[in-house]
Amino acid sequence: MTTWEYKTVPIPPHIATEVLNTWGEDGWELVCVFSPPEVGGTIAYFKRQKQG
């Protein structure tokens, strides 16, 4: 059975591409981007297959 691990990461607009590329290079797949109105800002949700 495949198991996954997840990570939530704040995404500052002025460096969004760099942040997304960095996590992607580390094997994380972007699953969702959310901007909660009550908090502000943007949060990226990533997943990758859990090792061992």
N, C-alpha and C positions, 0 to 999 in steps of 0.2 A: 504494500500500500504506500502511495506517495504521501509524505507529510510535508507541510510547509511551515516556514517561519515568516513573520510579518514585521514591518517597521513603519512607523509614522515619522515624517520629517517635515518641519516647517520649510516653506519655500519663499525666501525673500525675492520679490519681483526683479530686482536689479541683477541677481545672479542665478535666476531660475535654470537657465540652460546648463550652467556649470554644475549646479547641484544635481540635476537629473542625470547628466552624463557621468558624474562621479559614482552615483549609486548604481547606474547601469553597468559600468565597467567592473563593479564588484559583484555582478551577477544578480542584482535585484531587478525585478520586473515591475514597472509602474502599473498599478491596478486601478487607482482612482485618485482624483484630485478633488478636494473639498474646501470650500471657503465658508466657514461657519459665520453667519451674520452677527451673532452675539459676541464673538471673539475678534473677528477681523483676521486678515491675513489668509494665507493659503497653506493647506496641509496636503502632502502627498502620501499615499499609502502604497507600499511596495511589498512584494512577496518574492521568495526564492525557495527552491527545494531544500529541505533540511538535510544536512549531511550526517550520516551515521546515526 
